[in-house]
Amino acid sequence: MARVTTGITSSHIPALGAAIQTGTLHNDYWGPVFAGYEPIKQWIAKPENKPDVIVLVYNDHASAFDMNIIPTFAIGCGERFKPADEGWGPRPVPDVIGHPDLAWHIAQSLILDDFDMCIFNQMDVDHGCTVPLSMMFGEVDEWPCKVIPFPVNVVTYPPPSGARCFALGDSIKAAVESFPEDLNVHVWGTGGMSHQLQGPRAGLINKEFDLDFIDQLIKDPETLSKKPHIEYLREAGSEGIELVMWLIMRGALGDKVKDLYTFYHIPASNTALGALILQPEDTAGEALDPRRVMSGKSLAEAAE
């Protein structure tokens, strides 16, 4: 039987991919960010932690979808997904290799569970999908596991509610556990944290909101799932709504989880950055030492 063993969250800032490609990942600006991901890279490289399949929840950035096609929830059921051309050519990373059997099984299970999924067999994947893979696995010739892309609309209003995303995670868990093949499955929630990319509040970072979100995500996700969209917008900026995708990951882990590792850094390309490793409490491994790493200063703090 397949099982969801781990939930991972990660920001998917495109400048992280650029830092890798330009060789600037160890400079004064980016060095602390990549150092914060290093414990995750070491953890996931261990055979007992390496996933067979990742259900990777992310949002497309007008690469596969545009204003003509806006699926609320989509799933990639194809065998291979190429990196998208985001205006300067595709990222120099491997193709994403899917797991069609599991993906179709999840799609069927979710649809029968009253989630109206949009199924794609052909779809290019942009930095929302590939940057988290690069941050966890580094520069590789091929990704070390299969990946099921799971795009969520958090770009065009109305996006799905936190409660709907949390319930979707629970249904993904049930779908995975009903798949007969013995697979170690991760669910990754990407995007966030607080950030706004345009308008008078461009560059907004709310450290207090972000850290409270992390604590609630771990300890009380059901209450967190009821947070209204307007609160994300007001407190975390126009792009902070991406955090609802973390709730999909959290819903797939069950009631209680163990926090193995938390990393939070500000600023990173005018955004707040977060990365976590969570596991169901009844099957969790040992927490990393140190378990929590916070680095950087907000733009306001840096100006003081």
C-alpha positions as CSV (number, residue, x, y, z in Angstrom):
1,M,0.0,0.0,0.0
2,A,1.2,3.5,-0.8
3,R,1.5,5.9,2.1
4,V,2.1,9.7,2.6
5,T,5.1,9.7,4.8
6,T,6.2,13.3,4.7
7,G,5.1,16.9,4.0
8,I,7.5,19.5,2.8
9,T,6.9,23.2,2.2
10,S,9.1,25.5,0.2
11,S,9.0,28.9,-1.4
12,H,9.5,28.8,-5.1
13,I,11.1,32.2,-5.8
14,P,12.4,32.2,-9.4
15,A,15.5,34.1,-8.3
16,L,16.6,31.0,-6.4
17,G,16.9,29.2,-9.7
18,A,18.8,32.1,-11.2
19,A,21.2,32.0,-8.3
20,I,21.9,28.3,-9.1
21,Q,22.4,28.9,-12.8
22,T,24.6,32.0,-12.3
23,G,26.7,30.4,-9.6
24,T,25.9,33.1,-7.0
25,L,24.3,30.7,-4.5
26,H,27.2,31.1,-2.1
27,N,27.5,34.9,-2.1
28,D,26.7,37.1,0.8
29,Y,23.0,37.5,-0.2
30,W,22.0,34.0,-1.3
31,G,24.5,32.0,0.9
32,P,22.3,32.0,4.1
33,V,19.3,30.9,2.0
34,F,21.0,27.9,0.5
35,A,22.7,27.1,3.8
36,G,19.2,26.9,5.4
37,Y,18.1,24.3,2.7
38,E,21.3,22.2,3.2
39,P,19.8,20.2,6.1
40,I,16.8,19.3,4.0
41,K,19.0,18.2,1.1
42,Q,21.0,16.0,3.4
43,W,17.9,14.6,5.1
44,I,16.1,13.8,1.8
45,A,19.2,12.1,0.4
46,K,19.1,9.4,3.0
47,P,17.6,6.2,1.5
48,E,15.0,5.9,4.3
49,N,13.7,9.4,3.5
50,K,13.9,9.5,-0.3
51,P,10.5,9.6,-1.9
52,D,9.3,7.3,-4.6
53,V,6.8,9.9,-5.8
54,I,6.2,13.6,-4.9
55,V,2.7,15.1,-5.3
56,L,4.0,18.7,-5.8
57,V,1.4,21.4,-5.2
58,Y,2.3,24.7,-6.8
59,N,0.8,27.5,-8.9
60,D,1.5,28.1,-12.5
61,H,2.7,31.6,-13.5
62,A,1.0,32.0,-16.9
63,S,3.2,29.3,-18.4
64,A,0.7,26.4,-18.9
65,F,-2.4,28.4,-18.2
66,D,-3.6,31.9,-19.0
67,M,-6.8,33.9,-18.7
68,N,-8.4,31.6,-21.2
69,I,-8.0,28.5,-19.0
70,I,-8.1,28.9,-15.2
71,P,-8.4,25.5,-13.4
72,T,-8.9,25.8,-9.7
73,F,-7.3,22.4,-9.1
74,A,-5.4,20.5,-11.8
75,I,-3.3,17.3,-11.8
76,G,-0.7,16.2,-14.3
77,C,-1.3,12.6,-15.4
78,G,1.2,12.4,-18.2
79,E,4.6,10.6,-18.3
80,R,6.8,13.6,-18.8
81,F,6.6,17.3,-18.3
82,K,9.2,19.7,-19.8
83,P,10.4,22.9,-18.1
84,A,8.4,25.9,-19.4
85,D,9.8,28.8,-21.3
86,E,9.1,31.7,-18.9
87,G,10.4,34.4,-21.3
88,W,14.1,33.7,-21.2
89,G,14.1,30.1,-22.2
90,P,13.4,27.0,-20.2
91,R,15.3,26.5,-17.0
92,P,18.3,24.2,-17.6
93,V,16.9,21.4,-15.4
94,P,15.7,17.9,-16.1
95,D,12.3,17.0,-17.4
96,V,9.8,16.1,-14.6
97,I,9.0,12.4,-14.9
98,G,5.4,11.6,-13.8
99,H,3.7,8.6,-12.4
100,P,0.6,8.2,-14.6
101,D,-0.8,5.2,-12.7
102,L,-0.8,6.9,-9.3
103,A,-1.8,10.3,-10.8
104,W,-4.9,8.8,-12.6
105,H,-5.8,6.9,-9.4
106,I,-5.6,10.1,-7.4
107,A,-7.6,12.0,-10.0
108,Q,-10.4,9.4,-10.0
109,S,-10.4,9.2,-6.2
110,L,-10.6,13.0,-5.8
111,I,-13.4,13.4,-8.4
112,L,-15.4,10.7,-6.7
113,D,-14.7,12.6,-3.5
114,D,-16.5,15.6,-5.1
115,F,-13.4,17.6,-6.1
116,D,-13.7,18.8,-9.7
117,M,-10.2,18.1,-11.0
118,C,-8.8,19.3,-14.3
119,I,-6.7,16.6,-15.8
120,F,-3.7,17.4,-18.0
121,N,-1.6,14.8,-19.9
122,Q,0.5,17.4,-21.6
123,M,1.7,20.5,-19.6
124,D,5.0,22.4,-19.2
125,V,6.0,23.1,-15.6
126,D,7.5,26.4,-14.6
127,H,9.6,27.6,-11.6
128,G,6.7,27.0,-9.2
129,C,7.4,23.3,-9.7
130,T,11.1,23.1,-10.6
131,V,12.7,25.6,-8.2
132,P,11.6,23.5,-5.1
133,L,13.0,20.4,-6.8
134,S,16.3,22.2,-7.3
135,M,16.4,23.5,-3.7
136,M,15.9,19.9,-2.4
137,F,17.9,17.9,-4.9
138,G,20.5,20.4,-6.3
139,E,21.8,20.3,-9.8
140,V,21.2,16.8,-11.2
141,D,21.0,15.1,-14.5
142,E,17.6,13.7,-13.6
143,W,15.3,14.1,-10.6
144,P,15.7,11.2,-8.2
145,C,12.0,10.4,-8.0
146,K,8.7,10.6,-9.9
147,V,6.7,13.8,-9.6
148,I,3.0,14.4,-10.0
149,P,2.5,18.2,-10.8
150,F,-0.6,19.5,-8.9
151,P,-1.3,23.2,-10.0
152,V,-3.6,25.3,-7.9
153,N,-5.1,28.6,-9.0
154,V,-3.9,31.3,-6.5
155,V,-3.3,33.9,-9.2
156,T,-6.7,34.9,-10.5
157,Y,-9.5,35.5,-8.1
158,P,-11.4,33.7,-6.7
159,P,-8.8,31.2,-5.4
160,P,-9.9,28.2,-3.4
161,S,-10.5,28.7,0.3
162,G,-8.1,27.4,2.9
163,A,-10.8,25.1,4.2
164,R,-11.2,23.6,0.7
165,C,-7.5,23.2,0.3
166,F,-7.2,21.5,3.7
167,A,-10.0,19.1,2.9
168,L,-8.3,18.3,-0.5
169,G,-5.2,17.3,1.3
170,D,-7.1,14.8,3.4
171,S,-8.6,13.4,0.2
172,I,-5.2,13.1,-1.4
173,K,-4.0,11.1,1.6
174,A,-7.0,8.7,1.3
175,A,-6.4,8.4,-2.4
176,V,-2.7,7.5,-1.9
177,E,-3.4,5.0,0.8
178,S,-5.9,3.2,-1.5
179,F,-3.2,2.7,-4.2
180,P,-2.0,-0.9,-4.0
181,E,1.7,-0.4,-4.9
182,D,4.2,0.0,-2.1
183,L,5.3,3.7,-2.5
184,N,6.8,6.3,-0.2
185,V,4.9,9.4,-1.2
186,H,5.7,13.0,-0.3
187,V,3.2,15.9,-0.6
188,W,4.9,19.2,-1.1
189,G,3.1,22.6,-0.6
190,T,5.0,25.4,-2.3
191,G,4.8,29.2,-2.7
192,G,4.6,31.9,-0.1
193,M,5.4,33.3,2.4
194,S,4.3,36.9,2.8
195,H,5.1,39.0,-0.3
196,Q,3.7,41.5,-2.6
197,L,5.2,42.1,-6.0
198,Q,3.4,45.3,-7.2
199,G,1.6,48.4,-6.1
200,P,2.3,50.7,-3.2
201,R,3.0,47.8,-0.8
202,A,5.5,46.1,-3.1
203,G,8.2,44.5,-1.0
204,L,5.8,43.8,2.0
205,I,7.0,41.2,4.5
206,N,5.2,40.3,7.6
207,K,7.4,38.2,9.8
208,E,4.9,38.0,12.7
209,F,2.2,36.7,10.4
210,D,4.5,34.2,8.8
211,L,5.8,32.7,12.0
212,D,2.3,32.5,13.4
213,F,1.2,30.8,10.2
214,I,3.9,28.2,10.6
215,D,3.0,27.5,14.3
216,Q,-0.7,27.2,13.4
217,L,0.0,25.0,10.4
218,I,1.8,22.5,12.7
219,K,-0.4,22.7,15.8
220,D,-3.9,23.8,14.7
221,P,-4.4,23.6,10.9
222,E,-8.1,23.2,11.1
223,T,-8.5,26.7,12.7
224,L,-5.9,28.1,10.3
225,S,-7.9,26.7,7.3
226,K,-10.7,29.0,8.2
227,K,-8.6,32.2,7.7
228,P,-10.4,34.3,5.1
229,H,-8.8,35.5,1.9
230,I,-9.0,39.1,3.0
231,E,-6.7,38.4,5.9
232,Y,-4.0,36.9,3.7
233,L,-4.2,40.0,1.5
234,R,-4.1,42.5,4.3
235,E,-1.4,40.8,6.4
236,A,0.7,38.8,3.9
237,G,0.3,40.8,0.7
238,S,-1.3,40.1,-2.6
239,E,0.8,37.0,-3.3
240,G,0.6,35.7,0.3
241,I,-2.5,33.8,-0.7
242,E,-0.1,31.2,-2.1
243,L,0.1,29.9,1.5
244,V,-3.3,28.1,1.1
245,M,-1.3,25.5,-0.9
246,W,0.6,24.7,2.3
247,L,-2.7,23.7,3.7
248,I,-3.1,21.0,1.0
249,M,0.2,19.5,2.2
250,R,-0.9,19.7,5.8
251,G,-4.2,18.1,5.2
252,A,-2.5,15.1,3.7
253,L,-0.6,14.3,7.0
254,G,-3.4,13.7,9.4
255,D,-4.3,15.3,12.7
256,K,-1.0,15.5,14.5
257,V,2.5,16.0,13.0
258,K,6.0,16.3,14.2
259,D,8.1,19.3,13.1
260,L,11.4,17.9,11.9
261,Y,12.8,21.1,10.6
262,T,11.8,24.7,10.0
263,F,13.7,27.4,8.1
264,Y,12.6,31.0,7.7
265,H,14.6,33.7,6.0
266,I,14.0,37.4,5.1
267,P,14.3,39.0,2.7
268,A,14.8,36.8,-0.4
269,S,14.2,38.8,-3.6
270,N,11.7,41.0,-1.7
271,T,9.8,38.1,-0.2
272,A,9.8,36.0,2.9
273,L,11.0,32.5,2.5
274,G,10.0,29.4,4.4
275,A,10.8,25.7,4.3
276,L,9.5,22.9,6.6
277,I,9.7,19.1,7.0
278,L,6.7,17.6,8.7
279,Q,5.7,14.0,9.3
280,P,2.7,12.2,10.8
281,E,3.3,12.0,14.5
282,D,2.8,8.3,14.8
283,T,5.5,7.5,12.1
284,A,7.8,10.5,12.5
285,G,11.6,10.2,12.6
286,E,14.1,12.2,14.6
287,A,14.0,16.0,14.3
288,L,17.0,17.6,12.8
289,D,19.4,19.4,15.0
290,P,18.9,22.4,15.1
291,R,15.3,22.0,14.4
292,R,14.5,25.6,13.8
293,V,16.6,28.1,11.8
294,M,15.7,31.7,11.4
295,S,17.9,34.1,9.4
296,G,17.9,37.5,7.8
297,K,16.1,40.7,8.6
298,S,13.0,42.2,7.1
299,L,13.4,45.3,4.9
300,A,12.1,47.4,7.8
301,E,14.5,45.8,10.3
302,A,17.4,46.3,8.0
303,A,16.6,50.0,7.7
304,E,16.7,50.5,11.5
